[in-house]
Amino acid sequence: MIDSDRRPATGDRRPAHRLIAVAGRTSQALARLRYDVEPLFSGDDRLRLAYTLIPGSRFASGAPDFAARNGIELLPWAAVPAMRPDLVITSSPDPCLYEAGAPVISLPHGAGHNRLRPELSGVSGLSPEQIRGPHGQTPDLLALPGPAALRRLAVDCPDALPHAEVCGDVCFERLRAGTALRDCYRAALGIAPGRRLVVLSSSWDLTALARRDQTLPERLFAELPMDEFAVAYIPHPNESLGGGPSPTGLLRPYLVNGLIMIPPDEGWRAVLAAADCLIGDHGSVTFYGAALGVPTLLAAFGFANMPPELPLARFGRAAPRFDSAAPAAPQIRRAIDQGPLEFDFADALAEPDPGPAARIHAAAYRLLGLASPSMPAPQLVPVPAVVPEHAPTTSWRCTDRDRFPVSVPNPQDGQRTGHLVADVANEDDRLRSAANVLLRHRVSVASEQARPAAEAVLSAYPICRVASVRIERRDGERASALIAVRNGPRLLVEATPGQLDLLPSRVYDLLAQQSSDPFGVKLAEAIEDLQRDFEPQPTIVAVEETA
């Protein structure tokens, strides 16, 4: 088996055993190796893997946390040469790797090779300063994601061409396979049928979406109708390493009110497979999503230090823009209607047959001098988990047609159309105190407790005009609640679960539209009006009539 949790004992190196040093410089590089490469060797008890951190990155501080989250011991590179590994596999090419005296397989940790850096003479990942050893060595396999990388290698480090191969991108191979589980991912994220998932993705540098428009995630979340759209944000892992607030800290009021965010490392892949529209920048996640066929809009793009002929720069010129100053919903609907971008993604992310996983698997065993077993079944992208801060939406503004999340109090809320709804489970007392409609729907009560509970809500919150308390039921297809109108009737409601949060708002609207006693002598007519607004029709009975 693959034992990546401990350093192999020196006495356990029988002749048939091989040690693979898995080397990365950052958490992103290590994640590529952990999730995309390690599974290629699962089940082979002749192999041992040792994870190691290559020095030199200012973002290396995220690597120990990554190792801890994944239950692996992370060794300093300085300890590796003495271990005499039989193979080094890296997603962070570096001359130090040849110190181990073992063959080297190098692959990228992002969507291709597209960036120039001041300290390098070529594109990052293909520059001789990275891939050439002190004695002119080059990787025994330089696994390139597409023809564009091969052309660029011929410019930047032609002496590496003999061992370079266009293998494709093993991460993209898994992403492509993961689209078959799209419905599973959407269910895990809480995306109901008919809703569209809008995903925001940001890179980390000064030209990234998160730097150019820091408030876009919360503005988009607040602007899009919540019954039509769900919003997910994929921050770059480096955002948490610069000394400033973490994305979860900055966006906490929105996360606890329905904004979706995935922990770093692996879950972003499932979110891309689940997405209906992607708003991003020049980061790899945006490029991967667009290559998958997700309709994509660019809210920022950094062309600096990017050769114009490379695929990412061409993508930046070809993809449509997201206008932050214009209403978001029409732009997103239009992008979804227009469908995937017509672009030659295969130049950057080739999909050969056999694919990249099979090619890397075969090369590794060849370099190890071992007979190659059958390759394990592809490691499917797992169902994602959301960050612990995430919770369902518990406060929103309800208009005639739509509901919009309200996550923080706004002095201008009183000037906006519609009314404020909050559940008593909402953690912000300012929102609960300002709500016109208050719900106690996240936790249900016994039927005999419903009326006292509704009265308690009305008593505690003077602004509230309509309170609704969910009643316990044994069947899940229908839901029940008691709706209490201040100085008005008490209505017992039976409806679908999706209707339960909407009915109290419709009651409030009737009060506002028909201020001349809508629930007085014409109570029966008002109930009929309520029922006609929904399909299937709910059952609504005045409590007094049930006595």
C-alpha positions as MATLAB code, in Angstrom:
seq = 'MIDSDRRPATGDRRPAHRLIAVAGRTSQALARLRYDVEPLFSGDDRLRLAYTLIPGSRFASGAPDFAARNGIELLPWAAVPAMRPDLVITSSPDPCLYEAGAPVISLPHGAGHNRLRPELSGVSGLSPEQIRGPHGQTPDLLALPGPAALRRLAVDCPDALPHAEVCGDVCFERLRAGTALRDCYRAALGIAPGRRLVVLSSSWDLTALARRDQTLPERLFAELPMDEFAVAYIPHPNESLGGGPSPTGLLRPYLVNGLIMIPPDEGWRAVLAAADCLIGDHGSVTFYGAALGVPTLLAAFGFANMPPELPLARFGRAAPRFDSAAPAAPQIRRAIDQGPLEFDFADALAEPDPGPAARIHAAAYRLLGLASPSMPAPQLVPVPAVVPEHAPTTSWRCTDRDRFPVSVPNPQDGQRTGHLVADVANEDDRLRSAANVLLRHRVSVASEQARPAAEAVLSAYPICRVASVRIERRDGERASALIAVRNGPRLLVEATPGQLDLLPSRVYDLLAQQSSDPFGVKLAEAIEDLQRDFEPQPTIVAVEETA';
ca = [
       0.000    0.000    0.000;
       0.989    3.648   -0.222;
       2.084    4.853    3.185;
       2.305    8.632    2.936;
       1.714    9.183    6.645;
       5.161    8.239    7.923;
       8.733    8.192    6.791;
       9.681    4.704    5.592;
      11.946    2.861    7.967;
      15.468    2.332    6.622;
      15.280   -1.384    7.392;
      12.087   -1.778    5.366;
      13.774   -1.159    2.010;
      13.730   -4.695    0.602;
      14.963   -4.926   -3.004;
      11.474   -4.897   -4.483;
      10.461   -1.784   -2.551;
      10.713    1.680   -4.047;
      10.559    5.070   -2.392;
       8.935    7.973   -4.245;
       9.655   11.498   -3.018;
       6.633   13.684   -3.732;
       7.848   17.274   -3.783;
       6.014   20.591   -3.848;
       6.702   24.182   -2.870;
       3.192   25.333   -1.783;
      -0.091   23.870   -0.640;
      -1.458   24.109   -4.200;
       1.482   22.152   -5.585;
       1.175   19.515   -2.877;
      -2.574   19.286   -3.480;
      -1.975   18.418   -7.135;
       0.274   15.579   -6.057;
      -1.942   14.366   -3.219;
      -5.224   14.242   -5.127;
      -4.167   13.704   -8.741;
      -0.930   11.708   -8.576;
      -0.900    9.647   -5.380;
      -4.069    7.676   -6.340;
      -2.244    6.398   -9.448;
      -0.153    4.166   -7.174;
      -2.767    3.026   -4.698;
      -2.818   -0.674   -3.889;
       0.845   -1.306   -4.758;
       2.575   -2.457   -1.561;
       5.965   -2.230   -3.250;
       5.826    1.567   -3.067;
       6.284    4.101   -0.303;
       5.622    7.815   -0.687;
       7.345   10.583    1.269;
       5.955   14.118    0.956;
       8.533   16.877    1.040;
       8.498   20.680    0.966;
      10.824   22.402   -1.480;
      12.127   25.656    0.047;
      11.912   29.075   -1.533;
       8.261   30.136   -1.762;
       6.878   33.061    0.225;
       3.628   31.090    0.415;
       5.238   27.984    1.897;
       3.586   28.675    5.251;
       0.365   27.133    3.940;
       2.005   23.763    3.309;
       2.155   22.521    6.943;
      -1.569   23.242    7.365;
      -2.265   21.335    4.172;
      -0.248   18.383    5.451;
      -2.084   18.435    8.774;
      -5.499   18.532    7.074;
      -4.540   15.545    4.971;
      -2.837   13.492    7.654;
       0.582   13.361    6.022;
       4.032   14.008    7.407;
       5.769   16.747    5.470;
       9.559   16.436    5.386;
      11.987   19.245    4.615;
      13.709   18.720    1.285;
      17.115   18.729    3.010;
      16.222   15.367    4.612;
      15.321   13.670    1.318;
      18.646   13.050   -0.477;
      19.887   10.908    2.425;
      16.754    8.751    2.078;
      17.914    7.741   -1.434;
      14.520    7.904   -3.147;
      14.048    5.884   -6.315;
      11.926    8.538   -8.010;
      11.017   12.184   -7.481;
       7.643   13.450   -8.666;
       7.161   17.190   -8.468;
       4.712   19.914   -9.371;
       7.303   22.582   -8.466;
      10.380   22.135  -10.681;
      13.608   23.160   -8.982;
      17.320   22.412   -9.496;
      17.597   21.045   -5.945;
      15.520   18.017   -6.939;
      18.510   16.470   -8.714;
      20.379   16.307   -5.408;
      18.505   13.087   -4.668;
      20.213   11.321   -7.568;
      16.877    9.858   -8.716;
      14.860   10.191  -11.901;
      12.484   13.162  -11.898;
       8.939   13.500  -13.230;
       7.713   17.079  -13.422;
       4.182   18.287  -14.046;
       2.474   21.675  -13.573;
       0.330   22.574  -10.563;
      -1.994   24.886  -12.494;
      -3.663   25.137  -15.880;
      -0.557   25.218  -18.031;
       2.485   27.495  -18.191;
       1.566   31.105  -18.844;
       3.466   33.547  -16.616;
       6.806   35.320  -16.808;
       8.619   36.173  -13.585;
      11.403   38.742  -13.190;
      13.909   36.222  -11.845;
      13.312   33.760  -14.713;
      14.443   33.895  -18.332;
      11.320   32.129  -19.572;
       7.802   31.122  -18.608;
       7.338   29.828  -15.065;
       7.522   26.048  -14.994;
       9.506   25.821  -18.246;
      12.448   28.121  -17.518;
      15.946   26.634  -17.406;
      16.451   28.178  -13.956;
      13.722   25.815  -12.724;
      13.949   22.635  -14.757;
      17.703   22.376  -15.405;
      19.975   20.895  -12.766;
      23.430   22.145  -11.764;
      25.050   19.735  -14.241;
      22.578   20.331  -17.057;
      20.123   17.637  -15.971;
      16.496   17.920  -17.077;
      13.463   15.918  -15.911;
      13.262   12.341  -17.133;
       9.640   13.090  -17.931;
       8.481   16.665  -18.358;
       4.736   16.083  -18.555;
       3.258   18.964  -20.544;
      -0.467   19.758  -20.543;
      -0.768   20.791  -24.186;
       0.946   21.664  -27.481;
       1.298   25.321  -26.455;
       3.614   24.312  -23.594;
       5.720   22.213  -25.952;
       6.139   25.164  -28.325;
       7.125   27.411  -25.443;
       9.592   24.837  -24.076;
      11.374   24.904  -27.436;
      11.982   28.609  -26.833;
      12.771   28.608  -23.124;
      14.705   25.363  -22.556;
      15.140   23.354  -25.771;
      17.570   20.894  -24.177;
      14.601   19.529  -22.172;
      12.674   18.619  -25.338;
      13.950   15.013  -25.648;
      12.184   14.025  -22.419;
       9.131   16.276  -22.803;
       5.771   14.763  -23.673;
       2.334   16.263  -24.213;
       0.514   14.106  -21.668;
      -2.506   16.302  -20.995;
      -3.517   17.567  -17.579;
      -4.409   14.953  -14.956;
      -6.375   17.531  -12.952;
      -8.467   18.407  -15.990;
      -8.928   14.698  -16.732;
     -10.491   14.278  -13.271;
     -12.575   17.414  -13.720;
     -13.936   16.085  -16.995;
     -14.836   12.755  -15.388;
     -16.459   14.563  -12.474;
     -19.117   16.153  -14.656;
     -20.921   12.801  -14.582;
     -21.563   13.423  -10.870;
     -22.853   16.953  -11.371;
     -26.250   16.221   -9.799;
     -24.587   14.670   -6.729;
     -22.385   17.708   -6.262;
     -25.320   20.078   -6.610;
     -27.326   18.146   -4.044;
     -24.398   18.217   -1.597;
     -24.176   21.996   -2.039;
     -27.905   22.411   -1.404;
     -28.733   23.533   -4.961;
     -32.408   22.724   -5.517;
     -33.611   21.704   -8.995;
     -34.256   24.781  -11.110;
     -31.720   26.991   -9.303;
     -28.598   28.164  -11.080;
     -25.232   28.047   -9.351;
     -23.060   31.110   -9.987;
     -19.434   30.559   -9.002;
     -16.912   33.330   -8.341;
     -13.245   32.422   -8.582;
     -10.253   34.588   -7.809;
      -6.523   34.314   -8.175;
      -4.264   35.998   -5.610;
      -2.130   38.740   -7.187;
      -2.758   42.484   -7.443;
      -4.775   42.114  -10.661;
      -6.984   39.300   -9.326;
     -10.734   39.597   -8.918;
     -10.432   39.646   -5.122;
      -8.071   42.642   -5.290;
      -9.825   44.585   -8.057;
     -13.351   44.255   -6.658;
     -13.210   43.157   -3.051;
     -16.954   43.523   -2.448;
     -18.130   41.573   -5.498;
     -18.933   38.306   -3.646;
     -21.276   40.001   -1.160;
     -22.768   42.394   -3.738;
     -23.498   39.582   -6.146;
     -24.917   37.455   -3.363;
     -27.238   40.270   -2.289;
     -28.284   41.241   -5.815;
     -29.252   37.869   -7.293;
     -32.733   36.460   -6.573;
     -32.151   33.622   -4.134;
     -34.841   31.326   -5.544;
     -33.254   31.522   -9.000;
     -29.563   31.658   -8.101;
     -27.148   30.251   -5.548;
     -23.711   31.844   -5.211;
     -20.420   30.113   -4.390;
     -17.018   31.712   -3.921;
     -13.692   29.943   -4.537;
     -10.886   32.043   -3.030;
      -7.252   31.325   -3.795;
      -5.371   29.610   -0.935;
      -2.779   32.400   -0.975;
      -5.437   34.907    0.107;
      -5.150   33.558    3.647;
      -1.340   33.782    3.749;
      -0.695   37.482    3.251;
      -1.256   38.538    6.841;
      -4.701   40.054    6.265;
      -8.135   38.723    7.181;
      -9.065   35.336    5.796;
     -11.860   35.103    3.206;
     -14.024   33.264    5.721;
     -13.525   36.093    8.193;
     -14.277   38.842    5.694;
     -17.361   37.110    4.324;
     -18.721   35.546    7.499;
     -22.059   37.482    7.558;
     -22.732   36.182    4.053;
     -21.518   32.635    4.694;
     -23.887   32.226    7.643;
     -26.698   33.507    5.394;
     -26.303   31.151    2.446;
     -23.141   32.112    0.530;
     -21.287   28.902   -0.362;
     -17.555   28.569    0.183;
     -15.505   25.407   -0.019;
     -12.461   24.608    2.142;
      -9.128   24.798    0.309;
      -7.457   21.865   -1.426;
      -9.963   19.662   -3.287;
     -13.613   20.769   -3.182;
     -13.306   23.506   -5.823;
     -13.311   20.861   -8.548;
     -16.794   19.626   -7.630;
     -18.050   23.216   -7.485;
     -16.876   23.779  -11.064;
     -18.652   20.624  -12.201;
     -21.830   21.854  -10.485;
     -21.669   25.417  -11.847;
     -24.065   27.045  -14.318;
     -22.016   30.231  -14.690;
     -18.507   31.240  -13.656;
     -17.244   34.750  -12.932;
     -13.486   34.883  -12.596;
     -10.119   36.200  -13.697;
      -6.804   34.893  -15.018;
      -6.522   32.131  -12.401;
      -6.328   28.444  -13.228;
      -9.743   27.691  -11.705;
     -11.413   30.118  -14.129;
      -9.558   28.617  -17.097;
     -10.409   25.063  -16.043;
     -14.082   25.967  -15.638;
     -14.301   27.608  -19.041;
     -12.538   24.598  -20.607;
     -15.150   22.347  -18.991;
     -17.826   24.301  -20.847;
     -19.115   26.440  -17.985;
     -20.340   29.812  -19.366;
     -17.698   32.248  -18.121;
     -17.461   36.003  -17.556;
     -14.257   37.809  -16.620;
     -14.538   40.398  -13.849;
     -10.776   41.038  -13.848;
      -7.778   39.877  -15.846;
      -4.063   40.515  -15.432;
      -2.235   40.493  -18.756;
       1.007   41.738  -17.230;
       3.930   39.308  -17.503;
       1.870   37.081  -19.777;
       3.202   36.389  -23.292;
       0.358   37.372  -25.663;
       0.596   34.225  -27.785;
       0.022   31.812  -24.891;
      -3.418   30.260  -24.345;
      -4.270   32.104  -21.133;
      -3.628   35.512  -22.718;
      -5.678   34.539  -25.773;
      -8.457   33.383  -23.468;
      -8.339   36.735  -21.668;
      -8.880   38.539  -24.953;
     -11.664   36.222  -26.122;
     -13.858   35.738  -23.036;
     -16.775   38.132  -22.375;
     -16.554   40.619  -19.529;
     -18.642   41.012  -16.395;
     -19.584   44.644  -15.799;
     -19.621   45.248  -12.041;
     -21.455   48.548  -12.537;
     -24.375   46.931  -14.395;
     -27.128   44.680  -12.984;
     -25.706   41.195  -12.518;
     -28.701   38.948  -13.192;
     -29.232   39.947  -16.871;
     -25.515   39.448  -17.592;
     -25.519   36.010  -16.003;
     -28.713   34.904  -17.722;
     -27.320   36.085  -21.048;
     -24.039   34.205  -20.496;
     -25.916   30.996  -19.640;
     -28.132   31.368  -22.714;
     -25.095   31.902  -24.962;
     -23.400   28.781  -23.603;
     -19.704   27.814  -23.555;
     -17.011   30.022  -25.033;
     -15.776   28.940  -28.452;
     -12.047   28.702  -27.852;
      -9.180   26.289  -28.576;
      -8.716   25.006  -25.044;
      -7.027   21.846  -26.373;
      -3.915   23.862  -27.220;
      -3.419   24.345  -23.484;
      -5.189   21.245  -22.119;
      -4.803   18.368  -24.516;
      -6.914   15.243  -24.025;
      -4.868   12.459  -25.650;
      -5.646    8.767  -25.613;
      -4.306    7.267  -23.416;
      -4.823   10.123  -21.016;
      -2.421   11.859  -18.649;
      -3.018    9.567  -15.673;
      -2.145    6.484  -17.735;
       0.943    8.148  -19.213;
       2.315    9.303  -15.844;
       1.559    5.885  -14.331;
       3.438    4.072  -17.092;
       6.413    6.447  -16.984;
       6.730    6.170  -13.215;
       6.926    2.382  -13.247;
       9.365    2.456  -16.144;
      11.650    4.816  -14.223;
      11.260    2.728  -11.048;
      12.254   -0.421  -12.916;
       9.106   -2.237  -11.804;
       6.520   -4.167  -13.729;
       3.504   -1.916  -14.083;
       0.298   -3.256  -12.525;
      -3.092   -2.367  -13.876;
      -3.755    1.278  -13.213;
      -6.273    1.856  -10.412;
      -9.703    3.121  -11.321;
      -9.740    6.899  -11.748;
     -10.108    8.823   -8.496;
     -13.425   10.581   -8.910;
     -13.765   14.106   -7.602;
     -15.374   13.661   -4.166;
     -18.616   15.239   -3.052;
     -17.692   18.646   -1.620;
     -18.038   19.810    1.951;
     -18.697   23.472    2.691;
     -16.788   25.594    5.206;
     -18.063   25.254    8.800;
     -19.281   28.868    8.765;
     -21.819   28.171    6.020;
     -25.500   28.042    6.945;
     -28.783   28.322    4.993;
     -30.238   31.746    4.271;
     -32.208   33.057    7.251;
     -32.843   36.691    6.292;
     -33.975   38.205    3.013;
     -35.928   41.019    1.412;
     -39.107   39.835   -0.247;
     -40.542   41.772   -3.192;
     -43.582   41.024   -5.350;
     -41.676   38.427   -7.357;
     -38.317   37.667   -5.767;
     -36.366   37.184   -2.563;
     -32.899   38.682   -2.044;
     -30.559   37.728    0.822;
     -29.962   40.442    3.418;
     -26.855   39.585    5.415;
     -25.973   42.869    7.128;
     -28.186   45.782    8.185;
     -28.279   48.668    5.708;
     -29.577   52.144    6.580;
     -31.127   52.332    3.115;
     -33.171   49.160    3.570;
     -36.214   51.198    4.605;
     -36.183   52.930    1.218;
     -36.171   49.709   -0.782;
     -39.215   47.918   -2.112;
     -40.491   44.834   -0.381;
     -40.265   43.785    3.242;
     -37.637   42.211    5.471;
     -38.000   38.580    6.550;
     -35.796   36.872    9.122;
     -35.799   33.595   10.951;
     -35.260   33.737   14.702;
     -32.255   31.479   14.042;
     -30.503   34.415   12.348;
     -27.583   35.402   14.563;
     -27.859   39.171   13.914;
     -30.358   40.672   16.340;
     -30.414   43.882   14.295;
     -31.952   41.995   11.381;
     -34.417   40.160   13.603;
     -35.476   43.408   15.273;
     -36.016   45.154   11.924;
     -37.923   42.295   10.297;
     -41.526   42.790    9.193;
     -41.993   39.030    9.077;
     -40.346   36.680   11.549;
     -40.142   32.937   11.125;
     -39.393   30.123   13.508;
     -38.970   27.562   10.764;
     -35.472   26.156   11.290;
     -36.570   24.391   14.485;
     -40.107   23.025   14.683;
     -42.320   22.769   17.791;
     -45.144   20.489   18.867;
     -48.582   21.578   17.667;
     -49.748   22.600   21.144;
     -46.688   24.859   21.505;
     -47.116   26.676   18.193;
     -49.516   29.376   19.323;
     -47.549   30.385   22.477;
     -44.360   30.403   20.432;
     -45.889   32.727   17.813;
     -47.227   35.047   20.514;
     -43.770   35.161   22.099;
     -42.200   36.208   18.797;
     -44.735   39.008   18.300;
     -44.196   40.181   21.879;
     -40.401   40.209   21.634;
     -40.197   42.056   18.301;
     -42.562   45.063   18.070;
     -41.826   45.818   14.407;
     -42.834   42.311   13.381;
     -46.363   42.186   11.957;
     -46.488   38.515   10.915;
     -44.932   35.590   12.791;
     -44.841   31.984   11.634;
     -43.895   28.907   13.674;
     -43.170   25.540   12.082;
     -45.019   22.566   13.545;
     -43.534   19.090   13.862;
     -44.665   16.514   11.286;
     -43.690   12.922   10.679;
     -43.935   12.959    6.880;
     -41.443   14.991    4.851;
     -43.552   15.739    1.792;
     -45.714   18.353    3.532;
     -44.922   20.983    6.137;
     -47.119   22.757    8.669;
     -46.970   26.109   10.417;
     -49.032   28.480   12.476;
     -49.061   32.010   11.045;
     -49.989   34.730   13.532;
     -50.979   38.265   12.440;
     -50.494   41.017   15.004;
     -53.982   42.063   16.102;
     -55.352   39.601   13.565;
     -56.173   35.956   12.926;
     -54.085   32.821   13.465;
     -53.839   30.609   10.403;
     -52.943   26.925   10.379;
     -51.064   26.143    7.167;
     -50.167   22.874    5.457;
     -47.974   23.230    2.371;
     -44.907   21.915    0.601;
     -41.629   22.640    2.423;
     -40.651   25.090   -0.310;
     -43.838   27.109    0.179;
     -43.590   27.412    3.933;
     -41.133   30.344    3.969;
     -43.146   32.174    1.281;
     -46.634   32.032    2.761;
     -46.021   34.451    5.667;
     -44.726   37.038    3.202;
     -47.846   36.683    1.088;
     -49.919   37.246    4.229;
     -47.890   40.397    4.927;
     -48.437   41.602    1.349;
     -52.210   41.181    1.723;
     -52.075   43.278    4.877;
     -50.143   45.993    3.045;
     -52.274   45.937   -0.105;
     -55.667   45.734    1.590;
     -55.271   47.787    4.719;
     -59.058   47.976    5.098;
     -59.273   44.820    7.192;
     -58.170   42.065    4.756;
     -58.522   39.409    7.465;
     -61.721   40.721    9.023;
     -65.155   39.946    7.690;
     -63.620   38.778    4.407;
     -61.296   36.253    6.004;
     -62.516   33.395    3.830;
     -61.906   35.424    0.657;
     -58.420   36.373    1.837;
     -57.570   32.716    2.464;
     -58.764   31.821   -1.030;
     -56.540   34.554   -2.462;
     -53.578   33.090   -0.592;
     -54.261   29.594   -1.844;
     -54.575   30.699   -5.474;
     -51.050   32.165   -5.346;
     -49.454   28.724   -4.993;
     -49.338   25.488   -6.929;
     -50.059   22.991   -5.497;
     -52.488   24.897   -3.340;
     -51.726   24.857    0.388;
     -54.352   24.122    3.003;
     -55.072   27.225    5.097;
     -57.560   27.230    7.963;
     -58.274   29.919   10.557;
     -57.417   28.409   13.938;
     -60.736   29.497   15.451;
     -62.573   27.384   12.867;
     -60.768   24.253   14.050;
     -61.891   24.605   17.652;
];
